[in-house]
């Protein structure tokens, strides 16, 4: 059976810090909220935004959902493609696909947003399917998204690996009984990825390709 490699999006395939920062800045100006620092912004990249907004601003579910909707007024229009690609990531994907491996994306980013970003950067062609979250909080849980990908692709768990820069990627992989590779070239910290239980942690796309 073909080897299946699931990739996180933010911090793994793309570096979306500029777009996220501008979207949160827009939201703060609209709602008269405190603007996070440049360092704090990194904490909003990866996990579901509703959860991040609740934790940072101490608001309830309804308030955080409203904040997400205002954020997306900017992000869906301008912020989606305000990001960079990790050096060498396109070569990694091209090589893996040429070797006959099955590649898919499992991200907490909304499905439509993920598809647009990967299409914009000409990366969608490498993936069999893109699995993203709904535009509500339901279905934005990483373990659920990974399980959906495994089921729809009829994956052999023993031949599947999850690649991501967040603890949620590693924990989601463990919950689904598959191996994981943590990448620290994005926004994840090596020690946090190790603590979460990553089977391997790499610091560059070159090391990632070697590990895979």
Residue pairs with C-beta under 8 A, 6 or more apart in sequence:
1 156
1 159
2 100
2 101
2 102
2 159
3 101
3 102
3 159
3 160
3 161
4 101
4 102
4 103
4 104
4 153
4 155
4 156
4 159
4 160
4 161
5 96
5 101
5 102
5 103
5 104
5 160
5 161
5 163
5 212
6 104
6 105
6 106
6 146
6 149
6 160
6 161
6 162
6 163
6 178
7 13
7 103
7 104
7 105
7 106
7 127
7 163
7 164
8 46
8 105
8 106
8 107
8 162
8 163
8 164
8 165
8 166
8 169
9 105
9 107
9 109
9 114
9 117
9 118
9 132
10 16
10 45
10 46
10 107
10 109
10 165
10 186
10 187
11 45
11 46
11 164
11 165
11 166
11 183
11 186
11 187
11 188
12 86
12 163
12 164
12 165
12 169
12 183
12 186
13 85
13 86
13 89
13 105
13 118
13 123
14 83
14 84
14 85
14 86
14 117
14 121
15 83
15 84
15 85
15 86
15 186
16 45
16 79
16 82
16 83
16 117
17 41
17 42
17 45
17 83
17 187
18 79
18 82
18 83
18 84
19 75
19 78
19 79
19 80
19 81
19 82
19 83
20 41
20 44
20 45
20 75
20 79
21 38
21 41
22 74
22 75
22 78
22 79
22 82
23 71
23 72
23 74
23 75
23 79
24 35
24 36
24 41
24 44
24 71
25 35
26 70
26 71
26 73
26 74
27 33
27 67
27 70
27 71
27 74
28 34
28 35
30 70
30 73
31 67
31 70
33 57
33 67
34 57
36 43
36 44
36 56
40 56
42 187
43 52
43 56
44 52
44 56
45 187
46 108
46 165
46 166
46 168
46 169
46 187
47 108
47 166
47 168
48 108
48 133
48 137
48 140
48 141
49 64
49 67
49 68
49 71
50 61
50 64
50 65
50 68
50 137
50 140
51 64
51 137
53 59
53 64
53 67
53 68
54 60
54 61
54 64
57 63
57 64
57 67
59 67
61 137
65 136
65 137
75 113
76 113
80 113
80 116
80 117
80 120
81 116
81 117
81 120
81 121
83 117
85 121
86 185
86 186
86 205
87 204
87 205
88 204
88 205
88 206
88 209
89 123
89 205
90 122
90 123
91 205
91 209
92 205
92 208
92 209
92 212
93 103
93 123
93 126
94 126
95 209
96 103
96 126
96 209
96 212
97 103
97 126
101 212
102 128
102 153
103 126
103 127
103 128
104 127
104 128
104 129
104 130
104 131
104 149
104 153
105 114
105 118
105 127
105 129
105 130
105 131
105 132
106 131
106 142
106 145
106 146
106 149
106 162
106 172
107 114
107 130
107 131
107 132
107 133
107 145
108 132
108 133
108 140
108 141
108 142
108 145
108 168
109 117
109 132
109 133
110 132
110 133
110 134
110 135
111 130
111 131
111 132
111 133
111 134
112 132
112 135
113 132
114 130
114 132
115 124
115 130
115 132
118 124
118 127
118 130
124 130
128 153
129 149
129 152
129 153
131 145
131 148
131 149
131 152
132 145
133 139
133 140
133 145
134 140
139 145
142 166
142 168
142 169
142 171
142 172
143 171
143 172
143 175
143 176
145 172
146 162
146 172
146 173
146 175
146 176
146 178
147 176
149 155
150 157
150 160
150 176
150 178
155 178
157 176
157 177
157 178
160 178
160 179
161 173
161 178
161 179
161 180
161 181
161 199
161 212
162 169
162 170
162 172
162 173
162 176
162 178
162 179
162 180
162 181
163 169
163 180
163 181
163 183
163 208
163 212
164 170
164 173
164 180
164 181
164 182
164 183
164 188
165 182
165 183
165 184
165 185
165 186
165 187
165 188
165 193
166 187
166 188
167 188
167 192
167 193
167 195
167 196
169 180
169 182
170 180
170 182
170 193
170 196
170 197
170 198
171 196
171 197
173 179
173 180
174 180
174 196
174 197
179 199
180 197
180 198
180 199
181 198
181 199
181 200
181 201
181 202
181 208
181 211
181 212
182 188
182 190
182 193
182 194
182 196
182 198
182 200
182 201
182 202
183 193
183 201
183 202
183 203
183 208
184 190
184 193
184 201
184 202
184 203
185 202
185 203
185 204
185 205
190 201
190 203
193 201
194 201
200 211
202 208
202 210
202 211
